[in-house]
Amino acid sequence: MPLQPGDLYFNNMFNDATRILEGGLWHNVIEEAAQGHGTDLRYINDIQIVQAGLQGFVAACDFTGVQLRHVNRILNDITTVLNNVQGAVDGNADAQHDLRSAHLDIINIIQNDPVLQAASIFDGNTGFNFAPPMLGHPVNHNTPHETFAELGAIYDDAQSRMLAGPNSTGDGANKIQHDVTIVHDGLVTLMESHPELFTGLTGVHAQTIVNQLALQMNIYDGQYGTNIDAARATNDNFLDIDDIVAGDANLFNLAHQGGVDG
């Protein structure tokens, strides 16, 4: 029978895997703070659930034509990401790049196939969600960064470059550090210039974002490649900021103004 909305019920597992990739995968032999031994194991578990679900549909002949070709391509991408998890944890640039590219390809396939995209809508979720976008041009001080939304677009550029690890786009950590610094300094200036935008709890939340960005700037100061927990701390910082903005109606609205989505 034709695929129905919700048939690709494992979309939430894949979206969880995308969040896990923020900052890069990590593994620690010492379990701390009830976080398990690493995001590598969580990522593998999420992806294997998606893999098993798709393989089950293929075995049941639920996919034909274009959708079958697309699902087989997704299964090939899944093989690629699973084969590169350990290399990504170890900081191998090629592994991080290949994992990131294959993971993003899965999202693009689903989102650009109307049948698969509709089948991935489940429990109020819009499907295999896009990752934060990377800007189409190098970020410098001429890049618009006056508004909260413009700062958010630069922040998204850093998140995108950091998906699967700091070397996943071949740019290394310098461009990411540059992005984070511009967003940190720009938000401090914006808060000082327009305090009326950041009153009450919104001000507390904005200051928390500034603090998280400062922590992130310190993580890049020689910790990647030497501190096994750098990726974990980066994941915590990025996702905390995402959740703060999503949970504060004022900040969320400020992040989507002037035709810019940050």
Backbone bond lengths (Angstrom), bond angles and torsions (degrees), N, CA, C in turn:
res aa  C-N    CA-C-N  psi(-1)  N-CA   C-N-CA  omega(-1)  CA-C   N-CA-C  phi
1 M - - - 1.460 - - 1.523 109.54 -
2 P 1.346 118.22 154.53 1.470 120.34 -179.36 1.525 111.28 -59.38
3 L 1.330 115.79 150.10 1.455 120.21 176.40 1.524 110.26 -62.05
4 Q 1.330 114.84 141.12 1.451 121.72 -179.84 1.525 109.53 -114.16
5 P 1.348 117.96 156.83 1.464 119.71 174.32 1.522 110.73 -53.53
6 G 1.302 115.97 131.31 1.451 120.88 -179.58 1.514 114.28 94.65
7 D 1.333 117.75 -9.77 1.464 118.85 179.42 1.529 111.18 -61.25
8 L 1.329 116.37 -38.12 1.469 119.38 176.20 1.530 107.92 -87.94
9 Y 1.323 114.01 63.21 1.465 122.75 -172.30 1.520 113.62 -65.03
10 F 1.323 116.89 -13.66 1.464 120.94 -176.54 1.529 112.05 -86.64
11 N 1.352 117.00 14.37 1.456 119.32 179.74 1.527 111.80 -59.53
12 N 1.338 116.97 -37.60 1.461 119.37 -179.49 1.521 111.43 -62.98
13 M 1.327 117.00 -33.43 1.456 120.05 177.79 1.534 109.75 -66.26
14 F 1.327 116.44 -40.18 1.463 118.94 179.61 1.522 110.77 -68.55
15 N 1.327 117.20 -40.30 1.460 119.66 178.41 1.530 111.01 -64.85
16 D 1.328 116.95 -35.13 1.459 120.52 174.17 1.526 109.99 -62.93
17 A 1.336 116.64 -40.31 1.462 120.78 178.40 1.526 110.91 -62.29
18 T 1.332 117.49 -37.59 1.467 120.55 178.71 1.519 110.46 -63.84
19 R 1.325 116.93 -43.61 1.465 120.07 177.09 1.525 111.28 -62.09
20 I 1.325 116.43 -38.61 1.455 120.65 -179.79 1.524 111.30 -61.35
21 L 1.331 116.84 -33.58 1.467 121.17 -176.90 1.522 112.97 -69.67
22 E 1.341 118.41 -18.60 1.456 120.60 -179.76 1.531 110.04 -58.68
23 G 1.309 115.99 120.49 1.456 120.46 178.41 1.503 114.08 92.12
24 G 1.337 116.53 -12.92 1.451 119.95 -178.56 1.516 111.70 100.77
25 L 1.314 116.02 155.00 1.457 121.18 178.91 1.525 110.16 -80.61
26 W 1.325 116.15 148.71 1.460 120.04 179.44 1.518 110.30 -138.53
27 H 1.316 115.42 157.74 1.458 121.70 175.59 1.525 108.39 -144.53
28 N 1.311 115.35 132.99 1.455 121.25 179.90 1.519 108.48 -130.68
29 V 1.316 117.38 131.52 1.470 120.28 -179.18 1.514 111.20 -68.75
30 I 1.343 116.76 -17.79 1.463 121.31 179.52 1.524 108.17 -102.90
31 E 1.316 117.20 122.95 1.459 121.50 178.60 1.517 109.04 -81.50
32 E 1.341 116.17 125.87 1.455 120.76 -177.24 1.524 110.38 -129.48
33 A 1.316 115.51 143.94 1.470 122.94 171.51 1.527 112.53 52.92
34 A 1.318 116.34 37.02 1.468 122.40 176.34 1.530 112.59 56.23
35 Q 1.348 117.69 26.19 1.457 121.49 179.73 1.520 112.19 -97.24
36 G 1.321 116.80 7.19 1.454 118.67 -179.02 1.515 110.93 73.86
37 H 1.303 116.02 -166.31 1.466 120.78 -176.76 1.522 113.03 -91.92
38 G 1.323 117.92 -8.17 1.455 117.29 177.90 1.509 113.29 162.65
39 T 1.332 114.99 159.88 1.461 119.99 176.70 1.525 111.49 -75.71
40 D 1.333 116.97 -16.67 1.462 118.62 178.20 1.519 111.27 -60.04
41 L 1.331 116.83 -40.65 1.465 120.88 -179.13 1.523 111.11 -70.17
42 R 1.338 117.21 -39.44 1.469 120.56 176.87 1.518 110.52 -65.04
43 Y 1.315 116.29 -42.52 1.459 120.26 -179.50 1.531 110.14 -62.09
44 I 1.309 116.73 -47.37 1.466 120.40 179.51 1.522 110.63 -59.46
45 N 1.328 116.90 -43.46 1.465 120.25 -179.55 1.525 111.11 -61.65
46 D 1.333 116.68 -46.09 1.478 120.35 179.34 1.527 110.84 -59.99
47 I 1.323 115.83 -48.71 1.462 120.11 -176.27 1.527 111.21 -66.23
48 Q 1.310 117.60 -36.54 1.465 119.98 179.76 1.527 111.46 -68.74
49 I 1.324 117.86 -30.63 1.466 120.51 175.02 1.532 109.78 -65.61
50 V 1.348 116.33 -43.40 1.466 120.38 176.58 1.529 109.95 -62.47
51 Q 1.319 116.52 -44.05 1.463 121.84 -180.00 1.527 111.21 -59.28
52 A 1.319 116.57 -47.94 1.466 120.60 -178.49 1.527 110.98 -64.05
53 G 1.344 116.68 -39.11 1.457 119.75 179.06 1.512 112.16 -63.23
54 L 1.317 116.84 -45.32 1.462 120.48 -179.79 1.528 111.22 -67.76
55 Q 1.318 116.61 -39.76 1.464 119.75 178.23 1.525 111.10 -62.44
56 G 1.344 116.08 -35.45 1.455 119.98 177.55 1.519 112.08 -64.99
57 F 1.342 117.08 -41.51 1.462 120.94 177.52 1.526 110.97 -65.17
58 V 1.337 115.93 -40.50 1.468 119.45 179.49 1.529 109.99 -63.80
59 A 1.329 116.86 -44.34 1.464 120.53 -179.64 1.521 111.64 -62.87
60 A 1.345 116.13 -31.42 1.466 120.51 179.79 1.524 112.20 -85.74
61 C 1.335 116.07 3.76 1.480 121.62 179.70 1.527 112.33 60.61
62 D 1.337 116.27 34.10 1.459 120.30 179.18 1.525 112.58 -81.05
63 F 1.342 117.42 -13.61 1.453 121.29 178.58 1.523 109.34 -111.06
64 T 1.321 116.69 138.25 1.456 122.03 174.64 1.524 109.04 -139.37
65 G 1.318 115.98 165.40 1.454 121.30 172.90 1.508 113.89 54.80
66 V 1.338 115.61 -131.69 1.468 121.93 -175.98 1.516 110.98 -59.46
67 Q 1.337 116.99 -43.39 1.459 119.66 -177.45 1.535 111.25 -63.25
68 L 1.316 117.14 -38.42 1.465 119.33 178.33 1.528 110.49 -64.41
69 R 1.323 116.98 -41.72 1.465 119.73 177.76 1.520 110.71 -62.86
70 H 1.324 116.12 -41.29 1.453 119.35 -179.81 1.532 111.40 -67.05
71 V 1.307 117.20 -41.66 1.470 120.00 -179.79 1.528 110.56 -66.01
72 N 1.316 117.76 -39.46 1.466 119.90 176.85 1.526 111.22 -63.23
73 R 1.331 115.45 -36.07 1.472 118.67 175.44 1.524 110.50 -65.88
74 I 1.326 116.71 -39.83 1.464 120.34 177.25 1.526 110.47 -62.56
75 L 1.325 117.16 -42.52 1.459 120.45 179.27 1.525 111.08 -63.32
76 N 1.328 117.12 -36.27 1.466 119.84 174.87 1.524 110.86 -65.00
77 D 1.352 116.06 -40.66 1.469 120.01 176.91 1.526 110.86 -62.37
78 I 1.317 116.58 -39.65 1.461 120.30 179.31 1.525 110.31 -62.63
79 T 1.317 117.13 -41.30 1.461 119.89 175.79 1.529 110.49 -59.27
80 T 1.329 116.01 -41.00 1.472 120.45 179.12 1.524 111.49 -62.88
81 V 1.331 117.09 -46.87 1.462 118.20 -177.49 1.531 111.37 -65.77
82 L 1.325 116.70 -40.70 1.463 119.20 -179.36 1.525 111.13 -65.97
83 N 1.326 116.72 -35.12 1.464 120.34 179.90 1.526 112.67 -71.37
84 N 1.328 116.64 -16.97 1.471 119.77 -175.67 1.521 114.03 -109.96
85 V 1.315 117.49 4.67 1.464 120.04 -179.35 1.521 111.18 -60.67
86 Q 1.319 117.47 -51.19 1.465 119.53 -176.16 1.524 111.12 -63.12
87 G 1.325 117.40 -41.50 1.453 119.92 177.63 1.515 112.11 -62.29
88 A 1.337 116.55 -38.30 1.465 120.08 177.97 1.515 111.04 -64.83
89 V 1.325 117.08 -41.05 1.462 121.10 177.06 1.524 110.41 -60.88
90 D 1.330 115.92 -38.65 1.465 121.13 -178.55 1.522 113.18 -76.65
91 G 1.357 117.08 -4.55 1.452 120.57 178.37 1.504 114.68 85.99
92 N 1.332 117.73 12.93 1.452 120.87 178.65 1.526 109.73 -68.55
93 A 1.336 116.73 124.11 1.461 120.75 -174.85 1.526 112.33 -64.28
94 D 1.325 117.13 -40.89 1.467 120.06 -179.96 1.522 110.96 -64.58
95 A 1.330 116.72 -41.49 1.462 120.59 179.84 1.518 110.98 -64.91
96 Q 1.335 116.88 -43.06 1.458 120.12 178.84 1.528 110.49 -63.33
97 H 1.319 116.78 -41.54 1.469 120.70 179.74 1.522 111.02 -64.57
98 D 1.331 116.70 -46.42 1.471 119.72 -177.05 1.523 111.12 -67.70
99 L 1.329 117.05 -37.28 1.462 119.93 178.57 1.524 109.78 -65.32
100 R 1.331 116.55 -47.53 1.468 120.85 -179.58 1.519 110.87 -59.73
101 S 1.340 117.01 -47.03 1.458 120.97 -176.81 1.526 111.72 -62.60
102 A 1.336 116.47 -43.57 1.467 119.81 -178.96 1.521 110.84 -68.74
103 H 1.331 117.80 -39.42 1.469 121.08 179.39 1.527 110.16 -63.20
104 L 1.326 117.13 -45.54 1.464 120.42 179.56 1.525 111.51 -67.45
105 D 1.321 117.03 -32.12 1.463 119.80 178.12 1.528 110.83 -63.57
106 I 1.322 116.68 -37.63 1.469 120.44 177.66 1.526 110.18 -59.71
107 I 1.332 116.46 -46.15 1.467 120.43 179.34 1.521 110.41 -60.95
108 N 1.320 116.49 -45.86 1.466 120.33 -177.48 1.530 111.60 -64.01
109 I 1.328 116.96 -37.99 1.461 119.86 178.68 1.530 109.92 -62.80
110 I 1.313 116.95 -48.44 1.471 120.68 -178.52 1.521 110.50 -62.87
111 Q 1.337 116.59 -47.81 1.459 120.28 -174.87 1.525 112.92 -67.88
112 N 1.324 117.67 -24.09 1.468 120.26 -178.37 1.528 113.05 -102.01
113 D 1.323 116.70 7.75 1.460 121.69 173.66 1.525 106.73 -114.28
114 P 1.341 119.24 104.38 1.470 121.00 -174.34 1.531 113.42 -55.67
115 V 1.319 117.57 -35.62 1.466 120.27 -178.80 1.522 110.50 -69.32
116 L 1.324 117.15 -48.42 1.466 120.34 179.69 1.527 110.97 -67.40
117 Q 1.332 116.06 -38.19 1.463 118.77 179.89 1.517 111.08 -63.52
118 A 1.333 117.52 -43.48 1.463 120.86 179.03 1.524 110.77 -64.21
119 A 1.327 116.56 -38.14 1.464 119.71 -178.85 1.519 112.06 -71.30
120 S 1.337 116.78 -17.69 1.467 119.75 -178.31 1.522 112.80 -88.41
121 I 1.328 117.46 -4.43 1.473 120.80 178.74 1.515 108.25 -78.79
122 F 1.311 115.74 116.85 1.467 119.89 -173.73 1.518 109.86 -150.50
123 D 1.327 116.37 133.42 1.461 122.48 173.06 1.530 111.78 55.75
124 G 1.342 115.98 41.39 1.451 120.61 176.98 1.511 114.43 81.24
125 N 1.334 117.69 -2.37 1.453 121.12 179.62 1.521 109.29 -89.01
126 T 1.329 116.21 143.58 1.455 120.28 -175.33 1.521 113.11 -83.75
127 G 1.300 118.80 6.47 1.455 120.35 176.77 1.508 112.62 114.51
128 F 1.310 116.63 -155.09 1.463 121.37 178.25 1.528 107.44 -75.06
129 N 1.309 116.63 99.59 1.455 121.37 -169.37 1.523 111.99 -71.16
130 F 1.346 115.09 142.58 1.455 120.27 174.54 1.521 110.45 -63.10
131 A 1.310 116.16 145.58 1.459 121.49 172.60 1.525 108.78 -77.56
132 P 1.351 118.72 164.90 1.469 119.67 176.71 1.523 110.74 -55.23
133 P 1.340 117.63 140.03 1.470 120.19 -176.38 1.522 112.83 -81.42
134 M 1.312 115.67 145.83 1.457 121.49 172.84 1.525 107.86 -89.69
135 L 1.321 117.18 138.97 1.456 120.55 179.12 1.523 110.19 -65.03
136 G 1.316 115.76 149.72 1.458 121.09 -176.12 1.514 113.61 -83.00
137 H 1.336 117.65 6.58 1.462 121.08 -179.17 1.524 108.51 -147.22
138 P 1.317 118.18 155.79 1.469 120.09 178.98 1.522 111.26 -61.52
139 V 1.311 115.70 140.89 1.460 120.78 179.85 1.528 109.48 -84.83
140 N 1.325 115.30 128.56 1.458 120.56 172.85 1.529 107.63 -141.86
141 H 1.309 116.81 -175.40 1.466 118.84 -175.84 1.528 112.87 -72.01
142 N 1.342 117.23 -7.91 1.456 119.85 172.95 1.523 112.18 -87.04
143 T 1.316 116.71 -11.30 1.459 120.26 176.09 1.526 108.56 -66.60
144 P 1.338 119.17 130.21 1.472 120.21 -178.80 1.527 111.79 -51.93
145 H 1.329 115.24 125.91 1.464 119.13 179.88 1.532 110.57 -150.68
146 E 1.327 114.43 37.93 1.465 119.72 -178.46 1.518 112.33 -90.08
147 T 1.323 117.86 -33.05 1.459 121.44 -176.34 1.526 110.89 -103.44
148 F 1.311 115.13 166.08 1.469 119.95 178.35 1.529 110.16 -63.07
149 A 1.339 116.87 -37.38 1.457 120.82 179.05 1.531 111.03 -66.04
150 E 1.333 117.05 -42.14 1.465 120.42 178.88 1.519 111.07 -65.58
151 L 1.318 116.35 -39.68 1.469 119.54 175.29 1.528 110.13 -64.07
152 G 1.333 115.98 -37.00 1.455 120.18 178.96 1.511 112.80 -64.35
153 A 1.346 116.64 -35.07 1.463 120.13 178.18 1.527 110.83 -65.68
154 I 1.321 116.86 -37.79 1.469 120.45 176.87 1.520 110.23 -69.87
155 Y 1.334 115.64 -39.03 1.466 119.90 176.42 1.531 110.39 -61.06
156 D 1.331 116.87 -41.32 1.467 120.29 177.39 1.527 111.11 -62.70
157 D 1.329 116.47 -35.32 1.458 120.12 177.12 1.530 109.88 -60.36
158 A 1.332 115.98 -42.35 1.472 120.11 178.19 1.527 110.53 -64.61
159 Q 1.346 116.15 -43.04 1.467 119.63 179.20 1.522 111.28 -60.70
160 S 1.327 115.63 -43.01 1.458 119.79 -178.21 1.526 110.75 -64.60
161 R 1.332 116.25 -44.77 1.458 120.12 179.54 1.526 111.34 -64.07
162 M 1.323 116.87 -25.21 1.446 121.15 -176.35 1.527 112.56 -90.34
163 L 1.328 117.78 -5.75 1.462 120.85 -178.92 1.529 109.18 -63.11
164 A 1.309 116.70 118.12 1.469 125.84 -178.33 1.520 112.91 82.36
165 G 1.325 118.64 -4.47 1.450 120.14 176.35 1.506 113.18 134.49
166 P 1.328 118.33 162.84 1.464 122.25 -173.39 1.521 114.05 -67.74
167 N 1.337 117.73 -16.13 1.458 120.23 -179.35 1.522 112.50 -105.37
168 S 1.329 117.44 12.50 1.466 120.77 -171.42 1.526 113.21 -70.36
169 T 1.338 118.14 -23.30 1.463 120.42 179.28 1.516 112.05 -106.65
170 G 1.321 116.83 5.02 1.455 120.53 179.40 1.510 114.03 78.21
171 D 1.334 117.27 6.05 1.458 121.14 -177.78 1.523 112.98 -97.00
172 G 1.341 116.19 -10.68 1.448 118.43 -175.52 1.512 111.69 70.62
173 A 1.328 116.02 -173.14 1.457 121.10 -174.43 1.525 113.12 -82.74
174 N 1.327 118.74 -15.00 1.462 119.54 -172.76 1.521 112.94 -62.21
175 K 1.340 117.41 -44.00 1.458 119.78 -179.31 1.525 110.67 -67.46
176 I 1.316 116.93 -35.61 1.465 120.45 178.70 1.521 109.54 -66.77
177 Q 1.320 116.25 -45.07 1.459 120.23 177.98 1.522 110.70 -61.08
178 H 1.328 116.61 -38.46 1.461 120.89 178.60 1.528 110.35 -62.96
179 D 1.351 116.33 -44.94 1.467 120.87 177.63 1.521 110.68 -57.68
180 V 1.323 115.77 -51.49 1.461 121.20 -175.71 1.525 110.58 -60.92
181 T 1.325 117.06 -39.67 1.463 120.66 -179.77 1.525 111.11 -65.33
182 I 1.335 117.09 -43.38 1.471 120.41 178.27 1.528 110.34 -61.16
183 V 1.328 117.10 -43.02 1.470 120.65 -178.81 1.529 109.87 -66.65
184 H 1.321 117.42 -43.71 1.467 120.82 179.19 1.527 110.71 -59.71
185 D 1.328 116.31 -53.96 1.463 119.88 -176.65 1.531 111.13 -66.61
186 G 1.333 116.42 -37.20 1.454 119.92 179.61 1.512 112.75 -66.19
187 L 1.335 116.78 -38.47 1.465 119.69 179.76 1.520 110.91 -69.82
188 V 1.328 117.34 -38.47 1.468 120.30 175.82 1.525 109.64 -59.33
189 T 1.334 117.28 -45.75 1.469 121.42 179.35 1.521 111.28 -63.58
190 L 1.330 116.67 -43.23 1.465 120.68 -179.62 1.526 111.09 -62.73
191 M 1.303 117.80 -41.45 1.457 121.53 179.79 1.525 111.10 -65.77
192 E 1.334 116.32 -35.92 1.458 119.88 179.19 1.524 111.44 -74.25
193 S 1.333 116.78 -35.84 1.467 120.95 -176.61 1.525 112.68 -80.50
194 H 1.344 116.63 -30.95 1.464 120.68 -176.66 1.535 110.17 -133.38
195 P 1.330 115.51 68.26 1.474 118.57 -179.37 1.520 112.89 -63.05
196 E 1.340 117.05 -21.21 1.464 120.11 -179.46 1.530 111.85 -65.57
197 L 1.329 117.12 -20.39 1.470 120.24 179.13 1.516 112.67 -81.24
198 F 1.344 115.98 -13.53 1.461 119.23 -170.32 1.530 110.91 -130.18
199 T 1.311 114.96 53.59 1.463 119.92 178.99 1.527 110.37 -90.79
200 G 1.334 115.60 161.47 1.467 121.18 175.00 1.518 112.62 58.21
201 L 1.340 115.21 -140.06 1.456 121.08 -178.29 1.524 112.30 -63.71
202 T 1.328 116.47 -30.03 1.464 118.99 178.21 1.528 110.44 -60.96
203 G 1.317 116.69 -37.79 1.460 120.32 176.61 1.516 111.90 -65.34
204 V 1.324 115.45 -40.78 1.469 119.80 177.20 1.528 109.98 -62.14
205 H 1.328 115.28 -43.85 1.463 119.33 -178.90 1.526 111.32 -65.78
206 A 1.343 116.81 -40.86 1.466 120.29 179.45 1.525 110.59 -63.61
207 Q 1.337 116.56 -41.06 1.461 119.58 178.20 1.526 111.27 -65.60
208 T 1.322 115.92 -35.00 1.464 119.59 176.27 1.524 110.59 -63.19
209 I 1.329 116.76 -39.48 1.464 120.53 176.65 1.524 110.43 -62.10
210 V 1.327 116.71 -43.89 1.462 120.46 177.11 1.525 110.19 -57.38
211 N 1.320 116.16 -43.95 1.465 120.21 -179.67 1.528 111.40 -64.67
212 Q 1.340 116.54 -40.67 1.468 120.12 178.81 1.529 110.52 -64.24
213 L 1.331 116.63 -40.38 1.463 120.43 178.87 1.523 110.82 -65.17
214 A 1.339 116.60 -38.30 1.466 119.60 177.19 1.522 110.86 -63.30
215 L 1.328 116.38 -40.57 1.461 119.87 175.76 1.521 110.64 -60.78
216 Q 1.338 115.78 -41.82 1.456 119.86 -178.81 1.524 111.56 -65.27
217 M 1.325 117.02 -38.40 1.458 120.32 177.12 1.523 110.69 -60.61
218 N 1.321 116.81 -37.35 1.461 120.72 179.78 1.522 111.67 -70.82
219 I 1.338 116.63 -32.75 1.463 120.29 179.10 1.521 110.48 -61.94
220 Y 1.336 116.23 -37.14 1.467 119.23 -178.97 1.513 112.30 -75.56
221 D 1.312 116.57 -12.07 1.457 120.22 -176.84 1.529 109.97 -79.00
222 G 1.321 115.38 66.60 1.456 120.56 174.35 1.505 116.17 86.55
223 Q 1.349 119.00 2.48 1.454 119.55 -175.67 1.523 113.04 -86.88
224 Y 1.345 117.24 -31.76 1.461 118.82 177.83 1.522 108.97 -67.59
225 G 1.322 115.61 129.66 1.446 121.38 -177.67 1.512 113.47 93.47
226 T 1.345 116.87 -15.02 1.462 120.40 179.12 1.533 112.21 -122.20
227 N 1.323 117.05 -29.85 1.463 121.93 -179.23 1.516 109.41 -108.52
228 I 1.320 117.02 116.96 1.462 121.59 -175.83 1.524 112.08 -63.69
229 D 1.333 116.91 -21.22 1.458 120.49 -177.56 1.523 113.42 -96.19
230 A 1.337 118.43 8.06 1.465 120.63 -179.37 1.525 111.37 -61.25
231 A 1.333 116.54 -42.80 1.465 119.59 -179.94 1.518 111.06 -66.21
232 R 1.328 116.68 -39.07 1.464 119.11 179.59 1.523 110.62 -64.14
233 A 1.328 117.05 -43.75 1.458 120.73 -179.97 1.523 110.62 -64.73
234 T 1.334 117.41 -39.58 1.465 120.94 177.59 1.518 110.88 -62.67
235 N 1.331 116.62 -45.00 1.460 120.97 177.92 1.523 110.27 -57.84
236 D 1.322 117.04 -44.58 1.467 121.28 179.34 1.524 110.94 -61.67
237 N 1.326 116.99 -45.38 1.465 120.63 -177.18 1.524 111.72 -64.41
238 F 1.326 116.61 -50.57 1.465 119.84 -177.91 1.527 111.57 -61.43
239 L 1.321 116.47 -46.39 1.466 118.85 -176.36 1.518 111.52 -71.09
240 D 1.337 117.70 -32.51 1.472 119.76 174.67 1.521 110.10 -60.76
241 I 1.321 116.69 -45.60 1.470 120.29 -179.42 1.525 110.49 -64.06
242 D 1.341 116.76 -44.05 1.469 120.09 176.99 1.519 110.72 -55.12
243 D 1.324 115.80 -47.60 1.462 120.43 -175.43 1.524 112.15 -70.11
244 I 1.331 116.81 -34.17 1.464 120.18 177.50 1.524 110.28 -62.76
245 V 1.329 116.68 -47.86 1.476 120.32 -178.73 1.526 110.46 -66.02
246 A 1.333 116.44 -42.17 1.469 119.64 -179.06 1.525 111.59 -65.69
247 G 1.330 117.12 -28.95 1.462 120.77 -176.13 1.517 114.78 -93.27
248 D 1.326 118.01 -4.60 1.464 121.99 179.26 1.527 107.53 -113.19
249 A 1.328 117.16 110.96 1.468 121.05 -174.68 1.523 111.86 -58.89
250 N 1.341 117.08 -37.44 1.470 119.77 -179.58 1.524 110.96 -66.37
251 L 1.324 116.66 -47.10 1.462 119.89 179.99 1.521 110.88 -66.44
252 F 1.329 116.90 -38.27 1.460 120.02 179.44 1.523 110.29 -61.67
253 N 1.337 117.23 -43.09 1.459 120.50 178.97 1.531 110.83 -66.57
254 L 1.325 117.10 -40.07 1.464 120.41 178.35 1.528 111.57 -64.02
255 A 1.324 115.82 -28.01 1.468 120.26 -179.39 1.518 113.11 -77.71
256 H 1.318 116.84 -6.78 1.467 120.84 -178.51 1.531 109.25 -133.13
257 Q 1.324 114.57 69.34 1.453 119.84 -179.41 1.519 110.42 -137.61
258 G 1.342 114.77 156.86 1.451 120.23 176.80 1.517 114.14 64.14
259 G 1.335 116.09 26.91 1.454 119.21 -179.48 1.516 114.20 76.20
260 V 1.330 116.37 10.64 1.469 121.20 180.00 1.509 108.93 -115.19
261 D 1.333 116.62 135.01 1.458 121.74 174.89 1.515 108.86 -113.40
262 G 1.323 115.90 113.32 1.450 120.41 -178.94 1.505 111.37 -116.78
